[in-house]
Amino acid sequence: MVFGILDLTDNKLILEKAKYLGYPIYFVKLAGIFKILGCLLFFWPYKYSREIKKWIYFGFFIELLTGFISHWVMADSIEDRCKVKNLIKLEVFIIS
């Protein structure tokens, strides 16, 4: 949820990285909105929570996977490609 808020607050570092990867500014804002909505819906108790949580996990997985692929395609340094925290996040979503 913190990164969703950072996406919406025009964080200079995030906007520079998005520009480097070729994403427009509105895409960063849209991703921030979806991150916040996903976090809120994940913890919201309701009747069909099981089915919606599956879609939330899928959305977060797709966001992490496309971020990983974007960095790989842009030929970032090997340190940026294989950051342990990014791989751990991806593995946690695959396992869960």
WOSUL-V183757 format. One record per residue. N is the residue number from 1. RES is the residue in one letter. PHI is phi as a letter, one per 30 degrees, with the letter a starting at -180 (NA if undefined). Layout:
BEGIN
n | res | phi
N | RES | PHI
N | RES | PHI
END
This chain:
BEGIN
n | res | phi
1 | M | NA
2 | V | d
3 | F | d
4 | G | d
5 | I | d
6 | L | d
7 | D | d
8 | L | d
9 | T | c
10 | D | h
11 | N | d
12 | K | d
13 | L | d
14 | I | d
15 | L | d
16 | E | d
17 | K | d
18 | A | d
19 | K | d
20 | Y | d
21 | L | d
22 | G | j
23 | Y | c
24 | P | d
25 | I | d
26 | Y | d
27 | F | d
28 | V | d
29 | K | d
30 | L | d
31 | A | d
32 | G | d
33 | I | d
34 | F | d
35 | K | d
36 | I | d
37 | L | d
38 | G | d
39 | C | d
40 | L | d
41 | L | d
42 | F | d
43 | F | c
44 | W | d
45 | P | d
46 | Y | a
47 | K | d
48 | Y | c
49 | S | d
50 | R | d
51 | E | d
52 | I | d
53 | K | d
54 | K | d
55 | W | d
56 | I | d
57 | Y | e
58 | F | d
59 | G | d
60 | F | d
61 | F | d
62 | I | d
63 | E | d
64 | L | d
65 | L | d
66 | T | d
67 | G | d
68 | F | d
69 | I | d
70 | S | d
71 | H | d
72 | W | d
73 | V | d
74 | M | d
75 | A | h
76 | D | d
77 | S | d
78 | I | d
79 | E | d
80 | D | d
81 | R | d
82 | C | c
83 | K | d
84 | V | d
85 | K | d
86 | N | d
87 | L | d
88 | I | d
89 | K | e
90 | L | d
91 | E | d
92 | V | d
93 | F | d
94 | I | d
95 | I | d
96 | S | d
END
